[in-house]
């Protein structure tokens, strides 16, 4: 019988292979920054000026993968995979010894960013003074990009028309800039997109008719632009859309009948547009919808009387339209109604008694044709 030592002996060839692996793994983990990527980063830095937080003070030495703030590398090849610089800091690194956690950066986004060919995330957010366009090459030369966040700056020009070529993109956030022009039609080919924020820009034109093709999208924030035309009917078929904000635009036409027919939608902001027609009953019947703001439009007809014990509205604002008829009595059966605003319409009749009406004040009902009861006083 073989001895225990003989049974556990390792062949010399395997020992040699194991030794080789031990040598190679640390070497791969410590791969130095690509020289070409380092040069690109230095070109990006040269186009930007920031002194308050000193975010570029760590950008020294030859290895950009070793301690350069906001730079992340693939450990196997030293290629830059992440560039993330935020002007509104949440971590102590950006606000040491009581220094301010809010910075100001000026300059522009250099085309050199497109030389970082393995970039997965590009974040230059909330710097207030970065101006100029979004480099068009971002949409064509960064095929691995998953996150593009450039909000809170002063970027001008349009959204790159070829943005739809970023097939891996999951987050596109260009909010709070000065971008103009249309939403590119190619954006609807971003099959992996989950978060879209284009709010507070100067975008014009229509929302692409096939916007509903964005089947993975859960948040679409388009508020405070100059978008016109109808809300695409295809929006009603988006299976994962939870938050939709198209408020403060110039949208016209009616609210699509199927919008809110599913239970995924939790918040819908369409206020301050030029929408007309009636309120789809599916919106008010949706037990998952907790925030609904349709205020400051031209909606007419009655408020659908379709509330149920599963209705739970933290906010329901239908004010400043041309709604007629009475206050829906089924609202009394709702599980919860926090803030209700039916003011400045053409509603008439007695306000139902009991909850939620007994905790609302007159501001929720004022400015109607002939409402009475509740906080408005007795009907005569």
N, C-alpha and C positions, 0 to 999 in steps of 0.2 A: 504494500500500500504506500502511496506517495505521502511524504511528510507534509505538514501544514505549510511549511515554507515553500515547498515545491509547488503545492496547489495554488499559491497566491503569487507566484513569480510572474513578472511582467516582461514580455518579450522586449529585447533591446530596441527594436524598431519603434515600438509604441512609446518607449521612454524618450527616444529622440524626437518623435513627433510632438509629445507633450511639452518638451523643452522649447521647441520651436514656437508652439502656440503661446507659451508664457512670454516669449520674447516679443512676438508680433502684436499681441493684444494691447499691452501698454503703449506700444508705439502708435497703434491706430487711434487709441483713446486720446493720445496727446498730439494728434496731428496739428501742425501749425497752420496759421491762417494762410490762405492762398494769397500770393503776392499780388495777383491781378485784382482780387477782391479788396485787399488792403488799399491799393491805389484808387479803386473806385470809391471806397469809404472816405478817403482823404479829399477826393474831388467833391463829394457830397458835402463834407464839412466846410470846404472852402466857399461854398455857395450860401452858407448859413452863418448867422451871427447870433450868439447867445452868451450873455455874461452873467446873468443874475443867478442861475443855478449851477453854472459851470459843468454842464453835462458832457462837454467835450474834453474836460481836463484829464480824463483817464485815457483818452485816445493818444497814447504815446507808446513808443517801442515798435518792434517789427511784427509782433504777433497780435493781430486784432481779435483773436479768439481767447486771449488771456487778459481778462479784466477790462476790456473796452466796454464802457457803460452802454447798455441797450443793444449790444451786438451778440448774437448767438450763432454758433457754428455747428456744422455737422462734424461730430468727433472722428468720423472715419476718413474724411478727406480734407477737412479744414475749410470747406466752402461756407460762406456766410449764408445762413438759412433764415435768420430773423434780424430785423432792424426795427426796434421799438423805442421811440422817444416820445414821452408824454409831457406836456407843459403843465398839466394839473397833476401833481405827484401825490401818490398815496403811500409811498414807502419812505422810510427814514433816510435812505441813501440820497434822495433828492432834497431833503430838508435837514441836513445835519446842523447841530448846534443852534437850533432855532432859526435857521435861514428860511426864507419864504419857500412855500411849497408850490408856488405858482410862478411860471416863468414866461418870458416874452422872447420869441425868436423871430428874426427877420431874415430876408433873403428869399431864395427860391429853391425849388426841388430840381436838382441837377439831373440832366439826362444820364449821368454816370450811374444812377440807381439801376438803370437797365443793364449794366454790365455785371450786376450781381445775379447771374443766370440761374442760381439755385435757390433764390429767395422764396421763402414760403409765407412770410408775413412782413408787411411794410406798414409801420405805424408812425406817423408824424402828426400828433394830435394836440389840439388846444394850445397852440403857440401864438395865436392872435395876429401875428404880423407876417407869416410866411405868405408870399404872394406869387403871382405868375400862374401858369397853367399846370394842370396835371400832365406830366410828360406823356405824349401819345405812345411812346415805346413801352410804357408800363403794360399796356394791353396786348402787346405783340411779342415782347422779348423776355417776359417772365412767366413761362408756362407752368411753373410749380407754385405760383402764388395762390394761397388759400385765404389770406386775410389782407384786405386793403382798407386802411383806416387813415383818413386825412382830414378829420373834422376840426372845427374851431380855428380856422385860419382865414386868410383872405384870398383864397385861390380864385382865379378868374378863368374865362374861356369855357369850353364845353367839356362834357364827359367824353372821353375818347370813344369814337364811334365803334372801334373794334373791341370794346370791353367784353363782348360776348365770347371772345377767343380764350378768356381765362377760365377754362373748363373746370378747374379744381376750386374755383372761388366759392367760399362759404359765407364770407362777411364782406360787404361793400358799404362803407360808411364815409360819405363825403359831406355830411351835414354841416351847417353853420359856416358856409363860405359865400362866395359871390359868383358861383357858377351860373352860366346862362345857356341858352339853347335848349334843345329837346332832350328827353330821355331816349337814348339810342335804342332802336328797335332790336339790336343784337342782344340787349340785356336779357331778353326772354329766353335765350339759349343757355343761360347759366343754370344748368340742371342741378347743381349742388348747392345753390345759394339758399342760405337760411335766414340771413339778416340783411335787410336793405334799408339804409337811412340816407335819404337825400334832402332832408328837411332844411328849411330856412336857407334857401338859395334864391336864384332868380330864373329858375327853369320855366320854359314855355312849351307850348304845343300840347299834344294829347298824351295821355297815358297809353302805351302800346295796347292795341286791341287784344293781342294774345298774351297779355300779362299773366293770365291764368296758367300758362305753361310752366310757371315757376312752382313746380309741384312740391318742392322741399321748403319753400319759403314759410317762415313762421311770423316774421315781423316785416311790415312794409310801412315805412314812415316817410311820407311825401309832403307833409304839411308846410305851410308858409312858403309857397312858390307862386308861380303865375300860370299854372297848368289850366288848360281849358278843355272843352269837349266833354263827352260823357264818361261816367265810370264804366269801364269795360265789363260787359256781362260775364266774361270769362273769370272775373274775380270770384264769382259765386261758386266756382267749381274747385277752388284751391283747397286741397284736403288738410293742410297743416297750418293754414293761416289763422293765427291767434290774435294778432294786433294789427289793425289797419287804421292809419291816420292820413287822411287826405284833406284835412281841414285847412281853411284860409287859402284857398285857391280860387279859380274862376270856373269851376266845373258846372256843367249844365245837364239838363235831361233828368231822368228819373233814377231813383235808387233801384238797382237790379232786383227783381222779384225774389230770386233765389238766395240773395245775400243773407247770411245768418241762418240758413235752413239746417246747417250742420251744427254740432255742439262744440266745435273747436274754437270758434271765434269768441274771444273774451272781452275785447275792447274795440269800439268802432267810433272814430271821430270823423265826422263829415261836416262839421259846422263851418259857417262863414264861406259858403259857396253860393251858387245860383241854382241849386237843385229844385226841381218842381215835381208835381205829381203827389201821389199818396205814400204813406209810410207802409212798407211791406209788413204784413202781419207776422211773417216768419221772424222778423227781427225781435219783436216784442214777445213772441212765443218761445224764443230760444232760452232755455234755462241756464245755459252756460255763459250767456252774455251779461257781464256785470257793469260795463260802462258803455253808455250810448249817448252821443252828443250829436244831434241833428240841428242845432240852433242856427239862427240867422241864415235861413234859406227861404225858398218860396213854396214850401210844401203845403198842400191843402188836403181837404177831406177830413174824415173823422180819425181820431186816434183809435187804432184797433183795440177792441175790448177782449183781449186774448190772454191776459195775465193768469198765472196759475200759482198754486202753492209752492212750486219749484222756482218761481221767478225771484231773482236776487240781484237787485240793482244798487250798486254803490252810488252810481250817478245816472240819472235819466233826465236829459236836458233837451226839450223840444221847443224851447222858447223862440220868440220872434220869427214865426212862420205865419201861415194863413189857415191854420187848423180850425175846424168847426165842430159842431156837435157838443156832447157833454164830456165830462171827466169820466174815463172808464171806471165802471163800478168794480170790475174784476181786480183792480189794483189793490182793493181791500184784502184780497186773498193772497197777495204776494208774501213770500217768506220774509223779504226785507226790501225796503226802499229807503236809501239814505238821503241823497239829495235829489229832489224832484223839482223841475222848473217847467211849468206850462205857461208862463207869463207871455203877454203880448202876442196873443193869437185872437181867434174869433169864437172861443168856446162860450157856451151858454148853459144855464141850468144850475142846479144845486150841487155843491161839492159834497160827495158822500161823507157820511160820518164814520168815526172810528179810525183805527190805524190803516195806512200810515198818515192819513190826512190830519189826525189830531196833533202831530208833532211838527207840522209844517207851518210856516208863517205866511203872511199875506204876499210877500215877494214871489212866492211860488205860483201865484194865480193872478197877480195884478195885470192890468192892461188888456183884459178880455172884454168881449162885447157885453155879456150879461151874466157872468158867473156870480153866485152868491152862496152864502152859507160858510161854515167853517171859519177860518181866520178873516174872511171878508165881511162877516156880519150876517145877520138873519136875512132870509129871502122875504121880500114883501109881495 
